[in-house]
C-alpha cells in the first residue's frame, strides 16, 4: 500500500516542508511604520541574527508630510493631516501584508514624541484604528535615547560600546554598563548642541548682522565658538569615566550621514560603515577650504545632492565641529573602532525586535 501511494505521500511531505519553511521565514520578517515629524517611513526587515544586528532591508518607503509644523503652530493636527496619515498607513499596510505575508504581531507602528503635544492625537489614533485595526504608541521623549542605543548598537556589543547621535537640536546617546548579578544599566549622554542649534549660536556672535551670511566671518566665529563647544563636550565626557574602557564608538544622525556620503562618495551597503579620525579631519579641511569639491560632486551624485539640499555649508561645518570635538575628546581613541550607523531609519524597529527577542537582554 505504501508503494502504491508513495508519489502522493512524497508530494504531501514536500508540500508540508514548503509551508513550514514559509512559516519560519514569516516569523523573521518584521515591519515598522513611523509617523515622523515630516514624513511617514515604512520599513520591512528580514532578521537573520538580532544579536549581531544581521538583517536585510526588504522594503522602504518615505512619504513626505509636514505634520510637526502644524502641531508647533497650532498645537493640533489638521483634519487633512489626520485623513492623509490614515490613508497612507492603510495603503502601506495593505501593500506590505500582501507582498510579505507578515505575521500581525510582527507589525509595529509608532509616532514621534512631538505627537504627544497634539491636542487631537486621539482623533488620529481613532482614524488609524478604524482603517487598519492597528494601534500605535507615541515614543516617550525620555526613552528616546535608550531606544537609539538599543537599536543602533548591535546587541552583541551592548556592554562594550557607546552611541552618539548628532541631531538638529541636540546630541544624544548613551551606553550600557554591566552591574551586579549580570544586570544592565543604561547611562544616557546628552549635549545641548546639535547641528541647527550650534549654527544659530555661532551666528548670534556676529556683531554686524549684515555679515551673518559672509562665509569668512562665519568660519572665524565658528572657530572661536569651538572653545565653548569643547568645554560642554568635556563636561559630558568627564562625567562618564566608564567611557574610557568602551572599545567601539557608534555614531548616527544627519551630521555623520553627511560626512559619510560626501567624503566616501560611494554606495556603501554595510549597515555599519567604519570611520577614522584621519578621514574626519580631512573632510573638515575640505568643508572649510575647498567646498566647491562637494558642489561639483552634487551635480553627478544624487546622494551628495540630497545632502546639500538638506544642509548648507554653515550647517555642515557646525555638524562636523560637533562630530570632531566629540570624537577627539573620547579617552584612548587610538585603541577604539568607530562606525557610522547607516540605517538610522530602522533604529527604533530594531529596538522593538530586540525587546521581543529571547536571545537579547534589553532589561535596562
N, C-alpha and C positions, 0 to 999 in steps of 0.2 A: 504493500500500500504506500509506503514511504517513497519507493522508486517511482510509483505511478504519479504521485503528487509532488515530486521533487521540484519541478520547474516553478509551480505555484508557491511552494514553501520558500524557495530561494528568493522569489520575487518579493514576498511579504517581508522577509528578513532584510533585504536590501532597502525596501521602502521604509521600514521601521528605523533602519540605521540612518537613512537620509533625513527623516524628520527629527531624529534625536540630535543629529549634528546641527540641523537648522535651529532647533530649540536652544541648543547650547550657545550658538552664535548670538541669538537674540539676547541672551542673558548678559552678554558682554558689550552690548550696544546701548549707548545712553544718549539722550537728547536734552539740551538745555535751551530755554528761551529766556533771554534777559531783556527786560524792559528798562532801557537805559535813559540817561539824561537827553540824548539827542538821536538815539537810534534803538531799534529793536533787533537784537542779534540772536541768530539761531544757529546752534552747533549740534552736530551728531558725531559721536566718538565711538570707535571700536577700541576697547581697552584690553590689551593683552596681559599686562602686568602692572597693576596700580602701584605697587611698592616702588617700582623703578620708573614710574611715570612713562611707561611704554604704551603709547596709544596712537591711533591713526585718526585723522580728521576726515570723516566720510562726506561731510556736507557743512557748508557755512553760508549764511545769508545775512545781509546787513540792510535793514530797511530804515532809511533816514526819516526821523520825525522829531521835531524840536519840542519835546514835551516839557522839559525843565524850565524853558524860558517862560512859559505861561504860568507855571507854578510860582516862579520867582516874582513875576509881575503882578499876579492877582491872588496868589495863594490857592489856586484851584486849577483843575484841568478843564479845558473847554469841552463842550459836548462833541465837537468834531474830533478832538483828541481821543476821547473815550471810544467813539464809533470806529475810528481808523485803527486804533490799537486792537480792539476786539476783532475786527475783520482780518488784520494782519496775522494775529495769533491763530485765528481759526483756519485761515488758508495755509499757514505754515505747518500747523499740526496735521491737517488733512494730508499734506504732501509727504511729511516725514513718516506718518503712520503707514501710508501706502507703500512708500519706497523702501522702508527699512523694517517694517513689521515689528515695531518696538513693543516691548512689554510696558504696560501703562505705568508700573511702578518705577520704570527707568526714565520717565519723562519729568523734568523739573522746570518750573517757571519761577523766576524771581524778579523783583523790581529794585532799582537803585534806592539808596537811602533817602534821596530827595523826595520820593513819593510819600514818605511818612508825613510830610508837611502839607500835602494837598488836602484841603477840607472835604473834597468829594471823592476821596480814594475808594470809598465803599461802592460808589457808582461804577467805577472801573472794575472792581472785583466782581460785582454782580454781572456786568456785561460779559466779562471773560468767562465766568462760570456758566452763564446761560447759553453761550455759543459753543463752549468746548467741554463742559462738565469737568473743568480743571480749576483749581485754586492756585493762588501764588502768594509767596511770602515777600515781605519787604526786608532787604538786608539791613540789619541793625548797624548804624554807623560805628558803634562801639565794638562791633565784632568784625568790622571790615578788614582790619589789619591781620587778624587771626585767619580769616578766610583766605587772604592773599598768601600768607605764609604756607598754609596747608595745601593750597593749590599750585603754588609756584615752585616750591621746593619738592623734589622727588621724596616721597616718604622715607626711602632708604637713607636719605641724607638729613632727616629732621634734626638729629642730635649733633650734627657736625657742620651746620651751615647757618647763614643768616640771609635775610632778604631786605633789600631796599627798593622801594617803588617810588620813582620820581614823578609825581603828578603835577597838575597845573597849579593847585593851591598850596600843596604841602608835599613833603616826602615822608612816607610811612613804611612800615615793615616790622621786622622783629626776628626773634629766634626762639628756639625751643631748647630748654635745658632739662637734663635728667636730674631728678632729685631723689629723695629716699624711696626705697622699695620699688624701683623702676618706674616711678611716676614721672610724668612730664609736666613742665610748667612753661607757659607761653610768656615771653617778655617782649613787650612792644617797643618799637623805636619810632620817634617822630621828630620831624624838623619843621619849623613853621614856614620855611621857604619851599616853594615849588617853582616851576618854570615861569608862570604868569606873575606870581606874587613877587618873585625876585626881580623880574624885569620892571615891574611897576615901582618897586622900592628904589631901584637904580635911577629910573627916570625922574623920580621926585628929588634927587640930589642935584639935578641940573638947574642951576640958578636962573639962567637965561632961557626961558621957555621956548624961544624961537630956535634954540639949538637942540631941542628934545629929539628931533629926528636926524640929527647930524651923527653919522656913524662914528666918526673920530672922537667926538665928545662922549658918545655913549660908551665906547670902549675904554676911554680914560676913566669915566665914572664907575664903570663895571669893575675895572681893575682895583680902584680904590675901595669899592664896597666889598671886595673879597675878604678884607680884614674882618668885617662884621660876619660874613657868611662862615668863614673858617672858625671863628670863635664859637658860633652857635653849634657847628658840627662837632667841635672839640668837646663842648659841654655834653652833647648827646653821647659821644663815644666814651668819654671818661666816666660817665655814669654807668657804663656797661663793660666792666673789665673782662667779663667772660668772653667777649667777642674775640679776644686775642687768641683763644685756642680753637676757634672755628676754622676749618680748613677750606671751606668753599663759600664764595660770595655769589648770590643770585641777584640779578638786577633786572628791574622791569620798569614799565612806564614809557611815556612818549619821548623823554629825553634819550633813553637808551635805544629805543626804536629808531629815532632819527640818526643817531650815531652809527648803529649797525647798518642801516640802509644806505646812508651816504658814503660811509668810509669803505665798507666791504664791497659795495656795488655788485652784489651777486645774489641770486635767489637761493638762500640757504634753507635747506629742507629740514635740518635738525631742529627739534623743539628747543634745544639749549645751545646757544652759539658761544664758543669760547672767546674771551676778550683778554687783552693785555693792556697794561699800563702804558706801554710804549705807543700802542695804537691810539689810545685816548689822547695822549699828549700830541701826537702828530695831527690827529683830527682837529684838536683845539687850535693848532697853528694855522691849519687851512681855513677854519671858520673865521679867524681874525685877520689873516693876511692874504688869503687867496680865495675869497668866497666865490668868485666867478667860475671856479672849477666846478662847483655844485650847481650854479646856474646853467652852465653848459651841459652838465650831466642830466639835468632835469628835462632837457629838450629831447633826449632819446630814451630816457629811462622813466617808465611810468611810476615806479615806486618812489624814486627820487623826486619826481614832480609832485607826488602826493605829500611828501614831507614838506616841500617848500610852499605848498598851498595851505599847509597846516601851521607852519612856523615861519616867521621871517627871521632875518639874521640876528636881530636882538634877542629873540626868544631862544634861538639855537645856542647863542653864546651863554645866556643865563643857564639853560639846561645843562650844558657841558661844564659850566663852572660848578654846579651842584654835584654832578657826577664825578668830576675830577677831585673836588675838595673832599667828598665823602670817601672815595676810594683811597686817596693818598693819606687820609687820616687814620685808616684802619691799621692797627698794630700788626707787625710781621707780614706785611702784604706780599713780600717776595716769596713767601712759603705757601701762599694761598692760590687757589684756582678761581677764576671769575667766569660767570656765564650770563648771557642775556636770555631772559625768559621770553622766547619769541612769540609764543601763543598766549599772550595775555588775555585774549578774549574768552578763553575757556578756563581760566584760573578758578573761577567760582564753581564751575561744573566739576572739575577735578576734585575740588574740596568736598563737594557733596558726595561724589562717588567714594572718596577716601573715608568719609564719615560712615558710610554704609558697608564698608568692607570689613570682614572679619580678620583680614590679614594686616590691617593698619591700625595702630593705636593713635587716635586723634582726641583722646580724652585729656585735653589740656586747656 
